[in-house]
Amino acid sequence: MKTSVETTQGLGKRITITIDKTVIEKAIQNELDTIAKKIRIDGFRKGKAPKFLIKQRYSTSIHQNILNDLMQYYFIDVITQNKINPISAPKYMPKKYLYGEDYTFSAEFEVYPEIEVQGLEGMEIKQPITEVTEDDISAMLDLLRKQRTTWEETSEPTTIDNRVTLDFIGFIDNQPFEGNKASNVILTTGKGYTDSEIMILTLQEKIIGHKAGEKFTINIKFPEGYTTENLRGKDAVFEIALKKVERQKLPDLTSNFIKHLGIKDGSLEELRSEVRKNMQRELNIAVYKYIKKQVIDGLIKANNIEVPASLLENTINILKNQTKESFSENKKRTLTLPRELFEEEARRRVQINLLINNIIQTHNITITEDHVHKLIQDTALSYEDSSKAIALYKKNSTLMKNIQRAALEQQAIEIVLAKAKLTKILRSFQDMMNPFVSV
């Protein structure tokens, strides 16, 4: 067997292998002998047909199968001997086989980049010092009450956090425009609306102070970035008919209300205790994500690694498919998502996976059953029925693989943190739960 290994482009490799004709002929003959023992040909007993007849009938049809098997066998043999680590399946480029001659084929594939992770020593990481305070718990209880609010009509002037029902009709230069009127529009004052919704933000401000039954006129200037291009920057006059004003009626923290929240004894003390546990769990997750993002950013900044094209394309396709799933079936059929929208995020994901994998391998990180079990339990606590969630994770191989991967990743992060320079910073619960908080 003759072999050659060459680099094509970037992380691409090409292996060319020549298989000796005697190896091929022996493999073909062995296959023919196997067929001869099993096949029945008219005029002969099973397994007694002459070899020349078996060869005449079956030799051509088995050639390609034999060659496919030999190509795979020798490809694996060569990459094993040369300690080559492919990242993608090989693309075989076979040549025409001529019986009685040596057979040459090539295989192209990508390999993992050689990585020696840099930047671990002294990586600067901000470590939040935070806690769940009694005020945080009270604010959460207020939120729980607001989520279960009821509305009652009022004859009082509109204030912040009222719900109003109104009709409107608008004019620009005394002329109507497309979408200039609507009936029975419901909105909550003080709540943010995007300009793609029925009302724009300034409308809420101008309703405040008016009572149900009033009709009045307001002036509004459409923002320069308004969705409808021909309305951008235009001054409009809206005639408003305020039909109904409602104010929130928050439920009191009675024993019955607390029982409806899942606290069997209906006590406020037990409710606050349970809320604290849930908030602390969410806070722990937020702190971990905050630190993890810094570690990932630091690793990528310190390590300029080449990204395998095959992994990049696979990750782009995954992101595209995930995005498509958020649209309706009709929209999916016509939706075009350019790969450029996902390339940067896909490249980042591939880079960090390669770096984390390298840390895992270099430090011989393994997972224990106890670690995985704890992660499953922690994850299950966010479900209404944690016991069912635990059972689901244990019997679902995909979910279990995700948990095992998370366990490995956590340990890799801990190794980085052990070598990093940690600076403690004070952060409130609200700061840590804000998705836009800067690192």
FITI-875295 format. One line per field, with one value per residue (C-alpha): residue in one letter; chain; x, y, z negated; residue number from 1. Coordinates in nm, 2 decimals, m for minus. Layout:
N
fikol = A,...
guse = A,...
x = X,...
y = Y,...
z = Z,...
tormar = NUM,...
REM end
This chain:
439
fikol = M,K,T,S,V,E,T,T,Q,G,L,G,K,R,I,T,I,T,I,D,K,T,V,I,E,K,A,I,Q,N,E,L,D,T,I,A,K,K,I,R,I,D,G,F,R,K,G,K,A,P,K,F,L,I,K,Q,R,Y,S,T,S,I,H,Q,N,I,L,N,D,L,M,Q,Y,Y,F,I,D,V,I,T,Q,N,K,I,N,P,I,S,A,P,K,Y,M,P,K,K,Y,L,Y,G,E,D,Y,T,F,S,A,E,F,E,V,Y,P,E,I,E,V,Q,G,L,E,G,M,E,I,K,Q,P,I,T,E,V,T,E,D,D,I,S,A,M,L,D,L,L,R,K,Q,R,T,T,W,E,E,T,S,E,P,T,T,I,D,N,R,V,T,L,D,F,I,G,F,I,D,N,Q,P,F,E,G,N,K,A,S,N,V,I,L,T,T,G,K,G,Y,T,D,S,E,I,M,I,L,T,L,Q,E,K,I,I,G,H,K,A,G,E,K,F,T,I,N,I,K,F,P,E,G,Y,T,T,E,N,L,R,G,K,D,A,V,F,E,I,A,L,K,K,V,E,R,Q,K,L,P,D,L,T,S,N,F,I,K,H,L,G,I,K,D,G,S,L,E,E,L,R,S,E,V,R,K,N,M,Q,R,E,L,N,I,A,V,Y,K,Y,I,K,K,Q,V,I,D,G,L,I,K,A,N,N,I,E,V,P,A,S,L,L,E,N,T,I,N,I,L,K,N,Q,T,K,E,S,F,S,E,N,K,K,R,T,L,T,L,P,R,E,L,F,E,E,E,A,R,R,R,V,Q,I,N,L,L,I,N,N,I,I,Q,T,H,N,I,T,I,T,E,D,H,V,H,K,L,I,Q,D,T,A,L,S,Y,E,D,S,S,K,A,I,A,L,Y,K,K,N,S,T,L,M,K,N,I,Q,R,A,A,L,E,Q,Q,A,I,E,I,V,L,A,K,A,K,L,T,K,I,L,R,S,F,Q,D,M,M,N,P,F,V,S,V
guse = A,A,A,A,A,A,A,A,A,A,A,A,A,A,A,A,A,A,A,A,A,A,A,A,A,A,A,A,A,A,A,A,A,A,A,A,A,A,A,A,A,A,A,A,A,A,A,A,A,A,A,A,A,A,A,A,A,A,A,A,A,A,A,A,A,A,A,A,A,A,A,A,A,A,A,A,A,A,A,A,A,A,A,A,A,A,A,A,A,A,A,A,A,A,A,A,A,A,A,A,A,A,A,A,A,A,A,A,A,A,A,A,A,A,A,A,A,A,A,A,A,A,A,A,A,A,A,A,A,A,A,A,A,A,A,A,A,A,A,A,A,A,A,A,A,A,A,A,A,A,A,A,A,A,A,A,A,A,A,A,A,A,A,A,A,A,A,A,A,A,A,A,A,A,A,A,A,A,A,A,A,A,A,A,A,A,A,A,A,A,A,A,A,A,A,A,A,A,A,A,A,A,A,A,A,A,A,A,A,A,A,A,A,A,A,A,A,A,A,A,A,A,A,A,A,A,A,A,A,A,A,A,A,A,A,A,A,A,A,A,A,A,A,A,A,A,A,A,A,A,A,A,A,A,A,A,A,A,A,A,A,A,A,A,A,A,A,A,A,A,A,A,A,A,A,A,A,A,A,A,A,A,A,A,A,A,A,A,A,A,A,A,A,A,A,A,A,A,A,A,A,A,A,A,A,A,A,A,A,A,A,A,A,A,A,A,A,A,A,A,A,A,A,A,A,A,A,A,A,A,A,A,A,A,A,A,A,A,A,A,A,A,A,A,A,A,A,A,A,A,A,A,A,A,A,A,A,A,A,A,A,A,A,A,A,A,A,A,A,A,A,A,A,A,A,A,A,A,A,A,A,A,A,A,A,A,A,A,A,A,A,A,A,A,A,A,A,A,A,A,A,A,A,A,A,A,A,A,A,A,A,A,A,A,A,A,A,A,A,A,A,A,A,A,A,A,A,A,A,A,A,A,A,A,A,A,A,A,A
x = 0.00,0.13,0.00,0.05,m0.09,m0.11,m0.27,m0.52,m0.64,m0.67,m0.76,m0.82,m0.63,m0.61,m0.50,m0.41,m0.39,m0.29,m0.42,m0.22,m0.40,m0.34,m0.53,m0.83,m0.83,m0.81,m1.10,m1.31,m1.23,m1.32,m1.65,m1.72,m1.64,m1.89,m2.15,m2.08,m2.17,m2.50,m2.63,m2.84,m2.81,m3.04,m2.88,m2.66,m2.71,m2.68,m2.31,m2.20,m2.20,m1.87,m1.65,m1.61,m1.99,m2.01,m1.74,m1.90,m2.23,m2.13,m1.78,m1.88,m2.16,m1.94,m1.65,m1.78,m1.89,m1.54,m1.37,m1.59,m1.50,m1.13,m1.14,m1.29,m1.06,m0.74,m0.85,m0.90,m0.57,m0.38,m0.53,m0.47,m0.10,m0.04,m0.24,m0.47,m0.79,m1.06,m1.34,m1.56,m1.65,m1.42,m1.52,m1.40,m1.28,m1.24,m1.10,m1.22,m1.12,m0.94,m0.93,m0.58,m0.43,m0.36,m0.63,m0.58,m0.82,m0.82,m1.01,m1.06,m1.16,m1.10,m0.90,m0.93,m0.71,m0.41,m0.50,m0.29,m0.53,m0.37,m0.48,m0.58,m0.33,m0.45,m0.77,m0.96,m1.30,m1.56,m1.72,m2.06,m2.13,m2.51,m2.80,m3.18,m3.30,m3.63,m3.71,m3.65,m3.89,m4.16,m4.11,m4.16,m4.47,m4.60,m4.53,m4.72,m5.01,m5.00,m4.99,m5.33,m5.48,m5.84,m5.98,m6.26,m6.41,m6.35,m6.49,m6.16,m5.91,m5.67,m5.34,m5.04,m5.11,m5.48,m5.63,m5.82,m6.05,m6.08,m6.16,m5.93,m5.92,m5.62,m5.55,m5.24,m5.30,m5.67,m5.65,m5.70,m5.42,m5.39,m5.44,m5.56,m5.85,m5.94,m6.22,m6.21,m5.84,m5.72,m5.39,m5.23,m5.09,m4.73,m4.66,m4.42,m4.54,m4.34,m4.43,m4.54,m4.84,m5.16,m5.05,m4.72,m4.57,m4.67,m5.03,m5.04,m4.90,m5.17,m5.45,m5.35,m5.58,m5.88,m6.20,m6.42,m6.68,m6.45,m6.37,m6.06,m5.80,m5.42,m5.13,m4.86,m4.54,m4.45,m4.09,m3.83,m3.78,m4.15,m4.23,m4.46,m4.22,m4.46,m4.56,m4.21,m4.16,m4.52,m4.74,m5.08,m5.40,m5.59,m5.95,m5.99,m6.31,m6.22,m6.48,m6.36,m6.10,m6.02,m5.79,m5.60,m5.74,m5.45,m5.54,m5.46,m5.21,m5.48,m5.45,m5.67,m5.47,m5.14,m5.29,m5.37,m5.00,m4.92,m4.85,m5.06,m5.07,m5.15,m4.90,m4.72,m4.40,m4.40,m4.47,m4.18,m3.95,m4.05,m4.02,m3.67,m3.56,m3.68,m3.52,m3.19,m3.19,m3.25,m2.98,m2.73,m2.80,m2.76,m2.43,m2.30,m2.40,m2.24,m1.91,m1.93,m1.97,m1.66,m1.47,m1.59,m1.51,m1.16,m1.09,m1.19,m0.99,m0.68,m0.70,m0.73,m0.81,m0.89,m1.25,m1.32,m1.55,m1.75,m1.83,m1.91,m2.16,m2.32,m2.36,m2.50,m2.76,m2.86,m2.91,m3.11,m3.33,m3.39,m3.48,m3.73,m3.90,m4.01,m4.22,m4.55,m4.56,m4.67,m4.39,m4.13,m4.20,m4.12,m3.87,m3.52,m3.24,m2.90,m2.61,m2.44,m2.70,m2.57,m2.20,m2.06,m2.26,m2.19,m1.81,m1.82,m2.00,m1.76,m1.46,m1.57,m1.67,m1.32,m1.16,m1.38,m1.32,m0.95,m0.96,m1.17,m0.92,m0.60,m0.72,m0.87,m1.21,m1.47,m1.82,m1.95,m2.30,m2.35,m2.26,m2.50,m2.78,m2.73,m2.76,m3.08,m3.23,m3.13,m3.28,m3.60,m3.67,m3.78,m4.06,m4.40,m4.36,m3.99,m4.02,m4.17,m3.90,m3.62,m3.78,m3.80,m3.43,m3.33,m3.51,m3.45,m3.10,m3.08,m3.16,m2.92,m2.64,m2.71,m2.68,m2.36,m2.21,m2.31,m2.14,m1.82,m1.84,m1.89,m1.57,m1.38,m1.51,m1.39,m1.04,m1.03,m1.15,m0.89,m0.62,m0.80,m0.77,m1.11,m1.23,m1.54,m1.81,m2.14,m2.45,m2.82,m3.06,m3.23,m2.90,m2.82,m3.16,m3.14,m3.04,m2.88,m2.65,m2.30,m2.01
y = 0.00,0.34,0.66,1.03,1.30,1.66,1.99,2.13,2.46,2.58,2.28,2.06,1.74,1.50,1.14,0.94,0.56,0.29,m0.05,m0.35,m0.55,m0.87,m0.74,m0.65,m0.98,m1.17,m0.98,m1.04,m1.41,m1.44,m1.28,m1.50,m1.81,m1.69,m1.64,m1.98,m2.15,m1.98,m1.94,m2.19,m2.19,m2.39,m2.73,m2.74,m2.82,m2.54,m2.45,m2.68,m2.44,m2.41,m2.12,m1.98,m1.95,m1.78,m1.54,m1.48,m1.39,m1.19,m1.06,m0.72,m0.66,m0.71,m0.50,m0.17,m0.30,m0.45,m0.13,0.08,m0.15,m0.14,0.24,0.29,0.03,0.18,0.54,0.46,0.27,0.57,0.83,0.61,0.55,0.92,1.03,1.25,1.37,1.43,1.67,1.59,1.27,1.20,1.27,0.98,1.04,0.70,0.63,0.37,0.02,m0.20,m0.57,m0.69,m0.35,m0.16,0.08,0.44,0.67,1.00,1.12,1.48,1.60,1.86,1.82,1.98,2.29,2.25,2.44,2.53,2.74,3.08,3.35,3.14,3.29,3.62,3.65,3.94,3.83,4.04,3.83,3.97,3.98,3.98,3.86,3.84,4.11,4.14,4.43,4.21,3.95,4.22,4.35,4.00,3.95,4.28,4.14,3.82,4.03,4.24,3.92,3.83,4.18,4.25,4.57,4.79,5.09,5.43,5.78,5.93,6.09,5.86,5.80,5.58,5.20,5.25,5.05,5.26,5.18,5.44,5.52,5.74,5.90,6.09,6.36,6.50,6.85,6.79,6.47,6.11,5.86,5.48,5.33,5.66,5.52,5.24,5.15,4.99,5.01,4.89,5.00,5.04,5.38,5.37,5.05,5.08,5.01,4.99,5.21,4.91,4.87,5.07,5.35,5.53,5.62,5.99,5.90,5.75,6.07,6.28,6.06,6.10,6.34,6.27,6.09,5.83,5.98,6.27,6.36,6.56,6.63,6.57,6.66,6.39,6.40,6.07,5.97,5.99,5.61,5.53,5.20,5.35,5.55,5.82,5.91,5.97,6.31,6.42,6.62,6.46,6.56,6.28,6.30,6.07,5.93,5.79,5.52,5.35,5.40,5.11,5.09,4.79,4.60,4.41,4.10,4.12,3.87,3.67,3.31,3.20,3.39,3.25,2.90,2.96,3.03,2.68,2.74,2.47,2.64,2.98,3.16,3.47,3.36,3.03,3.22,3.46,3.16,2.98,3.30,3.35,3.00,3.05,3.40,3.26,2.98,3.23,3.46,3.17,3.10,3.47,3.50,3.19,3.32,3.65,3.49,3.24,3.51,3.68,3.35,3.29,3.65,3.62,3.28,3.40,3.73,3.54,3.26,3.33,2.98,2.88,2.76,2.45,2.53,2.22,2.30,2.66,2.56,2.30,2.56,2.82,2.57,2.49,2.86,2.91,2.62,2.74,3.08,2.93,2.74,3.07,3.15,3.00,2.72,2.95,3.20,2.92,2.83,3.18,3.28,3.35,3.38,3.48,3.28,3.62,3.68,3.39,3.36,3.57,3.39,3.05,3.13,3.23,2.91,2.69,2.87,2.84,2.47,2.40,2.59,2.43,2.09,2.15,2.24,1.93,1.70,1.88,1.85,1.51,1.63,1.36,1.37,1.19,1.05,1.27,1.59,1.50,1.41,1.74,1.93,1.75,1.83,2.19,2.22,2.03,2.28,2.54,2.30,2.29,1.91,1.85,1.48,1.44,1.67,1.45,1.13,1.30,1.40,1.05,0.87,1.13,1.07,1.41,1.59,1.37,1.45,1.82,1.79,1.58,1.85,2.12,1.93,1.91,2.28,2.38,2.21,2.37,2.71,2.63,2.55,2.89,3.07,2.90,3.07,3.40,3.73,3.78,4.12,4.13,4.38,4.46,4.40,4.41,4.14,4.36,4.44,4.07,3.98,4.25,4.09,4.41,4.45,4.51,4.29
z = 0.00,0.10,m0.08,m0.08,m0.30,m0.20,m0.31,m0.07,m0.21,m0.57,m0.78,m0.47,m0.41,m0.12,m0.16,0.15,0.11,0.36,0.27,0.41,0.67,0.48,0.18,0.40,0.58,0.26,0.11,0.43,0.42,0.06,0.13,0.43,0.21,m0.05,0.22,0.37,0.04,0.02,0.37,0.57,0.95,1.18,1.26,0.95,0.59,0.33,0.29,0.57,0.87,1.05,0.94,1.29,1.32,0.98,1.09,1.42,1.27,0.95,1.00,1.15,0.90,0.59,0.71,0.59,0.25,0.20,0.31,0.07,m0.22,m0.14,m0.10,m0.44,m0.60,m0.46,m0.52,m0.89,m0.90,m0.75,m0.98,m1.28,m1.19,m1.12,m1.43,m1.22,m1.39,m1.13,m1.21,m0.91,m0.73,m0.43,m0.08,0.13,0.48,0.64,0.98,1.23,1.12,1.38,1.28,1.23,1.15,0.84,0.73,0.63,0.46,0.26,m0.04,m0.14,m0.49,m0.76,m1.08,m1.42,m1.45,m1.68,m2.00,m2.30,m2.51,m2.60,m2.85,m3.15,m3.38,m3.52,m3.31,m3.47,m3.59,m3.78,m4.06,m4.17,m4.54,m4.56,m4.77,m4.78,m5.02,m5.20,m4.97,m4.67,m4.81,m4.87,m4.51,m4.38,m4.58,m4.43,m4.09,m4.17,m4.28,m3.96,m3.75,m3.90,m3.90,m3.82,m3.67,m3.78,m3.61,m3.75,m3.69,m3.81,m3.57,m3.39,m3.58,m3.52,m3.52,m3.42,m3.14,m2.89,m2.60,m2.32,m1.96,m1.75,m1.41,m1.28,m1.02,m0.86,m0.70,m0.76,m0.54,m0.65,m0.59,m0.58,m0.92,m1.07,m1.27,m1.50,m1.75,m2.09,m2.13,m2.47,m2.62,m2.96,m3.04,m3.14,m2.94,m2.66,m2.30,m1.99,m1.70,m1.50,m1.74,m1.73,m1.95,m1.99,m2.32,m2.34,m2.30,m2.65,m2.81,m2.65,m2.77,m3.13,m3.32,m3.10,m3.22,m3.06,m2.82,m2.72,m2.36,m2.29,m2.04,m2.07,m1.85,m1.78,m1.57,m1.42,m1.50,m1.22,m1.25,m1.23,m1.06,m0.79,m0.58,m0.45,m0.80,m0.93,m1.09,m1.01,m1.24,m1.30,m1.49,m1.66,m1.77,m2.08,m2.23,m2.57,m2.63,m2.95,m3.22,m3.45,m3.75,m3.88,m4.18,m4.33,m4.54,m4.90,m5.04,m5.22,m5.32,m5.03,m4.78,m4.92,m4.90,m4.53,m4.48,m4.60,m4.97,m5.15,m5.49,m5.34,m5.56,m5.44,m5.62,m5.42,m5.10,m5.15,m5.23,m4.91,m4.70,m4.85,m4.75,m4.39,m4.37,m4.51,m4.25,m3.97,m4.11,m4.12,m3.76,m3.66,m3.85,m3.67,m3.33,m3.41,m3.50,m3.22,m2.96,m3.08,m3.06,m2.71,m2.60,m2.76,m2.59,m2.25,m2.28,m2.39,m2.13,m1.76,m1.63,m1.28,m1.25,m1.04,m0.75,m0.80,m1.16,m1.08,m0.81,m1.03,m1.31,m1.07,m0.95,m1.31,m1.39,m1.07,m1.15,m1.51,m1.38,m1.12,m1.40,m1.55,m1.24,m1.12,m0.87,m0.59,m0.67,m0.68,m0.31,m0.18,m0.44,m0.32,m0.58,m0.44,m0.61,m0.68,m0.95,m1.15,m1.06,m1.34,m1.61,m1.46,m1.44,m1.81,m1.91,m1.72,m1.87,m2.23,m2.18,m2.05,m2.33,m2.61,m2.46,m2.46,m2.83,m2.91,m2.73,m2.86,m3.22,m3.18,m3.31,m3.36,m3.49,m3.79,m3.84,m4.15,m3.95,m3.68,m3.93,m4.11,m3.78,m3.69,m4.03,m4.01,m3.66,m3.76,m4.04,m3.78,m3.67,m3.84,m3.90,m3.96,m4.00,m3.65,m3.51,m3.67,m3.52,m3.18,m3.19,m3.29,m3.01,m2.73,m2.58,m2.42,m2.75,m2.93,m2.69,m2.73,m3.11,m3.08,m2.85,m3.10,m3.38,m3.18,m3.08,m3.45,m3.55,m3.26,m3.37,m3.73,m3.60,m3.43,m3.74,m3.95,m3.75,m3.69,m3.87,m4.04,m4.14,m4.36,m4.27,m4.45,m4.25,m4.34,m4.26,m4.00,m3.84,m3.80,m3.66,m3.40,m3.07,m2.95,m3.25,m3.12,m3.22
tormar = 1,2,3,4,5,6,7,8,9,10,11,12,13,14,15,16,17,18,19,20,21,22,23,24,25,26,27,28,29,30,31,32,33,34,35,36,37,38,39,40,41,42,43,44,45,46,47,48,49,50,51,52,53,54,55,56,57,58,59,60,61,62,63,64,65,66,67,68,69,70,71,72,73,74,75,76,77,78,79,80,81,82,83,84,85,86,87,88,89,90,91,92,93,94,95,96,97,98,99,100,101,102,103,104,105,106,107,108,109,110,111,112,113,114,115,116,117,118,119,120,121,122,123,124,125,126,127,128,129,130,131,132,133,134,135,136,137,138,139,140,141,142,143,144,145,146,147,148,149,150,151,152,153,154,155,156,157,158,159,160,161,162,163,164,165,166,167,168,169,170,171,172,173,174,175,176,177,178,179,180,181,182,183,184,185,186,187,188,189,190,191,192,193,194,195,196,197,198,199,200,201,202,203,204,205,206,207,208,209,210,211,212,213,214,215,216,217,218,219,220,221,222,223,224,225,226,227,228,229,230,231,232,233,234,235,236,237,238,239,240,241,242,243,244,245,246,247,248,249,250,251,252,253,254,255,256,257,258,259,260,261,262,263,264,265,266,267,268,269,270,271,272,273,274,275,276,277,278,279,280,281,282,283,284,285,286,287,288,289,290,291,292,293,294,295,296,297,298,299,300,301,302,303,304,305,306,307,308,309,310,311,312,313,314,315,316,317,318,319,320,321,322,323,324,325,326,327,328,329,330,331,332,333,334,335,336,337,338,339,340,341,342,343,344,345,346,347,348,349,350,351,352,353,354,355,356,357,358,359,360,361,362,363,364,365,366,367,368,369,370,371,372,373,374,375,376,377,378,379,380,381,382,383,384,385,386,387,388,389,390,391,392,393,394,395,396,397,398,399,400,401,402,403,404,405,406,407,408,409,410,411,412,413,414,415,416,417,418,419,420,421,422,423,424,425,426,427,428,429,430,431,432,433,434,435,436,437,438,439
REM end
